[in-house]
Amino acid sequence: MLNLFVVMSMLLMTISPALAASPQAAPEPNAVINILEQDFEGSFPPADWSLYTTAGVAWVQTTLRAHGGTHSAYHNDDIGQSNAWMVSPQVSLPSDATLYFWENENYASYYELHEVRLSTGSGDPADGDFTELLYDGAGVEDTWQEVTLDLSAYAGQDVYIAWYYEGNFADEWYIDDVSISADIPALVLTPENQTGVACQAFDSVYSLTLFNDTGADDTFALSATSDWPLAFSNASVFLTAGDSATVGVTVSVPHYAYTG
């Protein structure tokens, strides 16, 4: 059995037999891919992340509190006005993407402003492209809470995510275990009329047809998991908007393999 995943900003895909005796394709529940993961355990800011301030001090890394591991990102309750941004790398969002992160708050009664913002343009807040994604009110004191934000409205777009802190001797805000994930279509390919043990090695050949219906040019990067050797005729396919292409998928079934 082969689980075939298309790892990209995914769209619609179909399978058709390449040969009369080719195996069949059956749908399987979607697979989850992680587009962005950050636990703030390494250098800070992490690679491709950016820190900006229009007043006061910036976000820092801390070991005072952590949801997972030993570190988190943190803005202290500094004396003086702070307007501080922690901005993610630019990421390309497929359909049904979701942002997850964990937050913790100290001195919640002194909270002034926490926001999660999103930009489809520049990653520099000075350019004015960020809009509010979440007005994040005061949290539960000294408690890690998971925040989940639906990003499906931005499918097919390149975005930056920012955590914005504003306050003057206000609260402490901790962020940890940030991820963006999405469901992508998965297929199970099973040999047709092949049940039991293969008496000799053979190749099962499939045709995978990709359709780009995102409205924008895109590159399809194909990957798969398989117990048997597998090869794509082309593992990276560039398609203009509205175009389609067919990719060959060859699965080499070994001698005496159970195929049922």
Secondary structure as the mmCIF struct_conf table of DSSP 4:
data_model
#
loop_
_struct_conf.conf_type_id
_struct_conf.id
_struct_conf.beg_label_comp_id
_struct_conf.beg_label_asym_id
_struct_conf.beg_label_seq_id
_struct_conf.end_label_comp_id
_struct_conf.end_label_asym_id
_struct_conf.end_label_seq_id
STRN STRN1 LEU A 2 VAL A 7
BEND BEND1 MET A 8 SER A 9
STRN STRN2 LEU A 12 PRO A 17
BEND BEND2 ALA A 18 LEU A 19
TURN_TY1_P TURN_TY1_P1 ALA A 20 ALA A 21
HELX_LH_PP_P HELX_LH_PP_P1 SER A 22 PRO A 23
STRN STRN3 GLN A 24 GLN A 38
BEND BEND3 PHE A 40 PHE A 40
BEND BEND4 GLY A 42 PRO A 45
HELX_LH_PP_P HELX_LH_PP_P2 PRO A 46 PRO A 46
TURN_TY1_P TURN_TY1_P2 ALA A 47 ASP A 48
STRN STRN4 SER A 50 ALA A 55
BEND BEND5 GLY A 56 GLY A 56
STRN STRN5 VAL A 60 THR A 62
BEND BEND6 THR A 63 LEU A 64
BEND BEND7 HIS A 67 THR A 70
STRN STRN6 SER A 72 HIS A 75
BEND BEND8 ILE A 79 GLY A 80
STRN STRN7 GLN A 81 VAL A 87
HELX_LH_PP_P HELX_LH_PP_P3 SER A 88 GLN A 90
STRN STRN8 VAL A 91 SER A 92
TURN_TY1_P TURN_TY1_P3 SER A 95 ASP A 96
STRN STRN9 ALA A 97 ASN A 106
BEND BEND9 TYR A 107 TYR A 107
HELX_RH_3T_P HELX_RH_3T_P1 ALA A 108 TYR A 110
STRN STRN10 LEU A 113 SER A 119
BEND BEND10 THR A 120 GLY A 121
BEND BEND11 GLY A 123 ASP A 124
HELX_RH_3T_P HELX_RH_3T_P2 PRO A 125 ASP A 127
STRN STRN11 THR A 131 ASP A 136
STRN STRN12 GLU A 141 GLU A 141
TURN_TY1_P TURN_TY1_P4 ASP A 142 ASP A 142
STRN STRN13 GLN A 145 ASP A 150
HELX_RH_3T_P HELX_RH_3T_P3 SER A 152 TYR A 154
TURN_TY1_P TURN_TY1_P5 ALA A 155 GLY A 156
STRN STRN14 ASP A 158 ASN A 168
BEND BEND12 PHE A 169 PHE A 169
STRN STRN15 GLU A 172 THR A 190
TURN_TY1_P TURN_TY1_P6 GLU A 192 ASN A 193
BEND BEND13 GLY A 196 GLY A 196
STRN STRN16 VAL A 197 VAL A 197
BEND BEND14 CYS A 199 GLN A 200
STRN STRN17 PHE A 202 PHE A 211
BEND BEND15 THR A 214 ALA A 216
STRN STRN18 ASP A 218 SER A 226
BEND BEND16 ASP A 227 TRP A 228
STRN STRN19 LEU A 230 PHE A 232
BEND BEND17 SER A 233 SER A 233
BEND BEND18 ALA A 235 ALA A 235
STRN STRN20 SER A 236 LEU A 239
TURN_TY1_P TURN_TY1_P7 ALA A 241 GLY A 242
STRN STRN21 SER A 244 VAL A 253
HELX_LH_PP_P HELX_LH_PP_P4 PRO A 254 PRO A 254
TURN_TY1_P TURN_TY1_P8 HIS A 255 TYR A 256
STRN STRN22 TYR A 258 TYR A 258
#
